Amino acid sequence: MSQVTLWSRELAAGLLGEAAGAERVAVTYSTPAIPPRSVVLPFSAYREATGAERVANVRLRFYPKDQAAADAELKAIREDMDKVAASAPPTLEVP
Protein backbone atom coordinates (compact mmCIF):
# COMPACT_ATOMS: atom_id res chain seq x y z
CA MET A 1 0.00 0.00 0.00
CA SER A 2 1.39 3.41 -0.99
CA GLN A 3 0.63 6.88 0.30
CA VAL A 4 -1.07 8.81 -2.50
CA THR A 5 -1.85 12.52 -2.55
CA LEU A 6 -5.05 13.29 -4.43
CA TRP A 7 -4.57 16.69 -6.10
CA SER A 8 -7.77 17.10 -8.08
CA ARG A 9 -10.80 15.57 -9.74
CA GLU A 10 -12.03 17.63 -12.68
CA LEU A 11 -13.50 17.26 -16.15
CA ALA A 12 -10.90 15.93 -18.56
CA ALA A 13 -10.27 18.07 -21.63
CA GLY A 14 -8.45 17.51 -24.90
CA LEU A 15 -8.71 13.73 -24.99
CA LEU A 16 -7.84 11.83 -28.15
CA GLY A 17 -8.81 8.44 -29.53
CA GLU A 18 -11.60 6.44 -27.91
CA ALA A 19 -12.09 8.98 -25.12
CA ALA A 20 -12.63 11.93 -27.47
CA GLY A 21 -16.11 13.40 -27.13
CA ALA A 22 -17.01 11.40 -24.03
CA GLU A 23 -17.20 13.15 -20.68
CA ARG A 24 -14.47 11.87 -18.40
CA VAL A 25 -13.06 12.81 -15.02
CA ALA A 26 -9.32 13.35 -14.70
CA VAL A 27 -8.05 12.27 -11.28
CA THR A 28 -4.63 13.78 -10.57
CA TYR A 29 -2.50 12.09 -7.92
CA SER A 30 1.12 11.88 -6.81
CA THR A 31 3.29 9.86 -4.45
CA PRO A 32 6.64 10.68 -2.86
CA ALA A 33 8.31 8.86 -5.78
CA ILE A 34 5.91 9.84 -8.60
CA PRO A 35 5.25 13.45 -9.63
CA PRO A 36 1.62 14.47 -10.30
CA ARG A 37 -0.07 12.30 -12.94
CA SER A 38 -3.66 11.87 -14.05
CA VAL A 39 -5.83 8.86 -14.70
CA VAL A 40 -9.01 9.38 -16.73
CA LEU A 41 -12.19 7.61 -15.69
CA PRO A 42 -15.82 7.55 -16.88
CA PHE A 43 -17.90 10.55 -15.82
CA SER A 44 -20.81 8.23 -15.02
CA ALA A 45 -18.94 6.91 -11.96
CA TYR A 46 -18.86 10.38 -10.34
CA ARG A 47 -21.19 12.95 -8.83
CA GLU A 48 -20.76 16.71 -8.42
CA ALA A 49 -19.27 17.82 -5.12
CA THR A 50 -21.76 19.31 -2.66
CA GLY A 51 -21.33 22.86 -1.38
CA ALA A 52 -19.77 21.61 1.85
CA GLU A 53 -17.39 19.31 -0.05
CA ARG A 54 -16.30 22.22 -2.28
CA VAL A 55 -15.55 24.34 0.78
CA ALA A 56 -13.53 21.49 2.32
CA ASN A 57 -11.45 20.97 -0.84
CA VAL A 58 -12.04 23.21 -3.84
CA ARG A 59 -9.86 21.04 -6.12
CA LEU A 60 -12.15 18.03 -5.85
CA ARG A 61 -15.07 18.94 -8.14
CA PHE A 62 -16.31 15.35 -8.31
CA TYR A 63 -16.61 12.41 -5.93
CA PRO A 64 -17.15 8.70 -6.67
CA LYS A 65 -20.87 7.85 -6.70
CA ASP A 66 -20.47 4.71 -4.63
CA GLN A 67 -17.95 2.28 -3.16
CA ALA A 68 -17.58 0.41 -6.47
CA ALA A 69 -16.61 3.69 -8.19
CA ALA A 70 -14.16 4.51 -5.38
CA ASP A 71 -12.60 1.05 -5.72
CA ALA A 72 -12.32 1.49 -9.51
CA GLU A 73 -10.54 4.81 -8.97
CA LEU A 74 -8.02 3.24 -6.59
CA LYS A 75 -7.49 0.34 -9.01
CA ALA A 76 -6.81 2.76 -11.89
CA ILE A 77 -4.32 4.69 -9.75
CA ARG A 78 -2.57 1.44 -8.72
CA GLU A 79 -2.35 0.27 -12.36
CA ASP A 80 -0.89 3.63 -13.39
CA MET A 81 1.63 3.50 -10.53
CA ASP A 82 2.66 0.00 -11.64
CA LYS A 83 3.21 1.27 -15.21
CA VAL A 84 5.40 4.09 -13.91
CA ALA A 85 7.41 1.68 -11.75
CA ALA A 86 7.93 -0.70 -14.68
CA SER A 87 9.34 2.07 -16.86
CA ALA A 88 11.31 3.99 -14.25
CA PRO A 89 14.43 5.67 -15.61
CA PRO A 90 17.80 4.37 -14.46
CA THR A 91 19.43 5.95 -11.45
CA LEU A 92 23.13 6.73 -11.20
CA GLU A 93 25.57 7.17 -8.35
CA VAL A 94 27.07 10.64 -8.60
CA PRO A 95 30.29 11.18 -6.64
N, C-alpha and C positions, 0 to 999 in steps of 0.2 A: 504494500500500500504506500503510495506517495502523497506528499503534501502538495496540493494544487491550489493556486490562487485563481479565482474566477474573476476576470477583469470586466467582462461585459457580456450581455446577451442583447443583440439588436438585429434588425432586419438585415439580411445579407444583400449586398448590391454588387452588380457587375459580374454575375456568375456566367460561366460559359458551359457549353455542352449540354448534358442532360438536365442540369439544374437551371438553365436559362429560362426565364419567364415564370418559373414557379416561385412562390413565396417560401423563403427559408429563413431560419434564424442562425446567425453566426454567433457561436459561443467562443469567446476568447479566454484562454487560460495560460498560465505559465507555471513552472516549477523552479526550484533553485538551479537546476541544471538546464532547463529549456526556456529560452526567451518566449515572450508572448506569441501564441499561435492560435488560429481559429479552426474549429470544426463546424461544418454546416449541416444542420439538421432540419427535418420537415417542420414547417410552420404549424401544421395541424397538431403537433405534440405539445404546443405551448399556449399559454394564455397571457393576456396583457397584465402587467403589474398593477396592483391596486394603488390607490393614493398613498396609503401608509407604507407600502413596499417601495414606492418611488422615493418617498422621503428617506427611508432607511438606507437605500442604495440607488442613487439616480442612474447608475450605469447598467442596472439590470432591468431592461424594459419588458422582459418576458420571463415567465416562470414555467417549469414543466407542469402540464395539466394534472398528472397523476404520478404514482410511484413507478409505473412502467416507463413513462416518459423520462423520469429522473434517472432510472436505471439505464435507459438507452443513451442518455447524455453521458453518463459516467463511462459506459462501454466505449462510446465513440472517442472520448478523451483518452482512455487507456490504449485503444488501438492506435491512435495518433502518436501517443508517447512511445509505443513500441516501435513504430516506423522510424521515429526520430532516433531512438537508441540503436536501431539496426544500421542506420546510415550515418552514425556519428563520425565527424572528421577525426583524423589521427591527432594525438597529442604528442608533444615533444618535450624533452627535458632541455631547458635553457640554462646554461651555466651563469 
